[in-house]
Amino acid sequence: MIIDRDAALGAMIPHVTERDIVVAVYQSCFDWLQLNPRDLNYVAVGAMGQASSHGLGLALANPDRRVIVLDGDGSLLMNLGSLVTIANSGVSNLYHFLAANRVYEVNGAHPLPGADRVDFVGFARSAGYAGSQGFRELELFTDALPYILAAPGPQFVSMEVRAGKLYPRDYDYIHSAKARQTFRDALNQS
């Protein structure tokens, strides 16, 4: 089975607290912003592959908050070294969720190199994440979420997904100074 990405993200919403920082990239970002608009959504834009690195920086700077990274498999392939850096950084508040659809979705759904062989769960486990697991069924993912988000991090979760409902790709917003200022203001107020 494969999970609709918007269903997986929707299952996460009840577990995201007011103080949690959510770092989202590309298509997961567009979906998340529609499903759960909130001021502590950090939109990681620019260089593809930087969600995990941005998440690590935010986790180090905010040890009293959970940092939830919503990454894409194409993005993570461009920054696999971040897995080792995160695992060896000492952070216990980072939760790295990967939407694995095996394509570069926002760039025209071009297939990932080695898409049928790459093992992201194995990469995170080998890097030294505290926990690393994968899901192909929504019910199992939903049941595991409270335990994953209560465990000390860094935790890695790969979700085998397909697109689900298509949400608008608001590039103007994610590239705007307003998006960054809204996040900064929320971070400084709470």
C-alpha positions as CSV (number, residue, x, y, z in Angstrom):
1,M,0.0,0.0,0.0
2,I,1.0,3.6,-0.4
3,I,-0.3,6.6,1.7
4,D,-1.8,9.8,0.2
5,R,0.6,12.5,1.3
6,D,-2.1,14.8,2.4
7,A,-3.7,12.0,4.5
8,A,-0.3,11.4,6.3
9,L,0.1,15.1,6.9
10,G,-3.5,15.4,8.1
11,A,-2.8,12.6,10.6
12,M,0.1,14.6,12.0
13,I,-2.0,17.8,12.7
14,P,-3.5,16.7,16.1
15,H,0.0,15.9,17.3
16,V,1.6,19.3,16.4
17,T,1.5,21.6,19.4
18,E,1.3,25.4,19.4
19,R,5.1,25.6,20.3
20,D,6.3,23.1,17.7
21,I,8.3,24.4,14.8
22,V,7.5,22.7,11.5
23,V,10.1,23.0,8.7
24,A,8.5,22.1,5.4
25,V,10.0,21.9,1.9
26,Y,8.5,22.0,-1.6
27,Q,5.3,19.9,-2.2
28,S,5.0,18.8,1.4
29,C,5.3,22.5,2.2
30,F,2.5,23.5,-0.1
31,D,0.3,20.7,1.3
32,W,1.1,21.5,4.9
33,L,0.4,25.3,4.5
34,Q,-3.0,24.5,3.2
35,L,-3.8,21.8,5.7
36,N,-2.4,23.5,8.8
37,P,-1.6,27.2,8.4
38,R,0.2,28.4,11.5
39,D,2.8,31.1,12.3
40,L,5.5,28.6,13.4
41,N,5.6,27.0,9.9
42,Y,9.1,27.6,8.6
43,V,9.2,27.4,4.8
44,A,12.6,26.2,3.7
45,V,13.2,27.5,0.2
46,G,16.1,28.2,-2.0
47,A,18.6,25.4,-2.3
48,M,16.8,22.1,-2.7
49,G,17.8,19.7,0.1
50,Q,18.2,22.1,2.9
51,A,15.1,21.3,5.1
52,S,17.1,18.9,7.3
53,S,19.9,21.4,7.8
54,H,17.5,24.2,8.6
55,G,15.7,21.9,10.9
56,L,18.9,21.0,12.7
57,G,19.8,24.7,13.2
58,L,16.4,25.4,14.6
59,A,16.5,22.4,16.9
60,L,19.9,23.5,18.2
61,A,18.7,27.0,18.8
62,N,15.4,26.0,20.4
63,P,16.1,22.9,22.6
64,D,12.8,23.5,24.5
65,R,10.7,23.0,21.3
66,R,10.1,20.1,19.0
67,V,11.3,20.7,15.4
68,I,9.4,18.6,12.9
69,V,10.9,18.5,9.4
70,L,8.7,17.6,6.5
71,D,11.2,16.6,3.8
72,G,11.0,15.1,0.3
73,D,13.1,12.2,-0.9
74,G,14.5,14.2,-3.9
75,S,15.5,17.0,-1.5
76,L,17.1,14.6,1.0
77,L,19.1,12.9,-1.7
78,M,20.8,16.2,-2.3
79,N,21.9,16.5,1.3
80,L,22.5,13.0,2.6
81,G,25.4,14.2,4.7
82,S,22.9,16.0,6.9
83,L,21.7,12.7,8.3
84,V,25.2,12.0,9.9
85,T,25.4,15.6,11.1
86,I,22.0,15.5,12.7
87,A,22.5,12.1,14.3
88,N,25.8,13.2,15.9
89,S,24.7,16.7,16.9
90,G,23.2,15.7,20.2
91,V,19.7,17.1,19.4
92,S,16.9,15.2,21.0
93,N,14.1,17.4,19.7
94,L,14.2,16.8,16.0
95,Y,11.7,14.7,14.1
96,H,12.4,14.1,10.5
97,F,9.5,12.9,8.3
98,L,10.2,12.0,4.7
99,A,7.6,11.9,2.0
100,A,9.1,9.3,-0.3
101,N,7.3,9.3,-3.7
102,R,10.5,8.4,-5.6
103,V,10.3,11.4,-8.0
104,Y,11.3,15.1,-8.0
105,E,7.6,16.0,-7.9
106,V,7.7,19.9,-8.1
107,N,10.1,19.7,-11.0
108,G,8.0,17.6,-13.3
109,A,7.9,14.3,-11.5
110,H,11.2,13.2,-12.9
111,P,12.3,9.8,-11.4
112,L,14.9,9.8,-8.6
113,P,18.2,8.0,-9.5
114,G,18.0,4.5,-7.9
115,A,14.4,5.1,-6.9
116,D,13.7,1.4,-6.6
117,R,16.7,0.7,-4.5
118,V,17.4,3.7,-2.2
119,D,16.7,2.9,1.5
120,F,16.2,6.1,3.4
121,V,15.3,4.3,6.7
122,G,18.6,2.4,6.4
123,F,20.5,5.6,5.7
124,A,19.1,7.3,8.8
125,R,19.7,4.2,10.9
126,S,23.3,3.9,9.7
127,A,23.9,7.6,10.3
128,G,22.9,7.0,14.0
129,Y,19.4,8.5,14.4
130,A,17.8,7.4,17.7
131,G,14.9,5.8,15.8
132,S,14.3,5.1,12.1
133,Q,11.2,3.5,10.6
134,G,9.1,3.4,7.5
135,F,5.4,3.3,6.8
136,R,3.3,2.3,3.8
137,E,-0.1,2.1,5.5
138,L,-1.9,5.1,7.0
139,E,-3.4,3.3,9.9
140,L,0.0,2.0,11.1
141,F,1.5,5.4,10.7
142,T,-1.3,7.1,12.5
143,D,-1.1,4.6,15.4
144,A,2.7,5.1,15.7
145,L,2.7,8.9,15.6
146,P,2.2,9.6,19.3
147,Y,5.0,7.2,20.2
148,I,7.4,8.6,17.6
149,L,6.8,12.2,18.7
150,A,7.2,11.3,22.4
151,A,10.5,9.5,21.9
152,P,13.8,11.3,22.2
153,G,15.1,12.4,18.8
154,P,16.4,12.5,16.4
155,Q,13.7,10.3,15.0
156,F,13.4,9.5,11.2
157,V,10.2,8.4,9.5
158,S,9.9,7.6,5.8
159,M,6.3,7.6,4.5
160,E,5.8,5.9,1.1
161,V,3.4,8.4,-0.5
162,R,1.6,9.4,-3.6
163,A,0.4,12.9,-4.2
164,G,-3.1,12.8,-2.9
165,K,-5.1,16.0,-3.4
166,L,-3.3,18.7,-5.4
167,Y,-2.9,21.9,-3.4
168,P,-1.9,25.3,-4.9
169,R,1.8,25.9,-5.2
170,D,2.1,29.4,-3.8
171,Y,5.7,30.2,-4.7
172,D,5.1,34.0,-4.1
173,Y,4.3,33.3,-0.5
174,I,7.0,30.8,0.3
175,H,9.6,33.2,-1.2
176,S,8.2,36.3,0.5
177,A,9.7,38.4,3.2
178,K,6.3,38.2,4.9
179,A,6.6,34.4,5.4
180,R,9.9,34.8,7.1
181,Q,8.8,37.8,9.2
182,T,5.7,36.0,10.4
183,F,7.8,33.0,11.5
184,R,10.4,35.3,13.2
185,D,7.6,37.2,15.1
186,A,6.0,34.0,16.2
187,L,9.3,32.5,17.3
188,N,10.2,35.6,19.4
189,Q,6.8,35.8,21.0
190,S,6.5,32.4,22.4
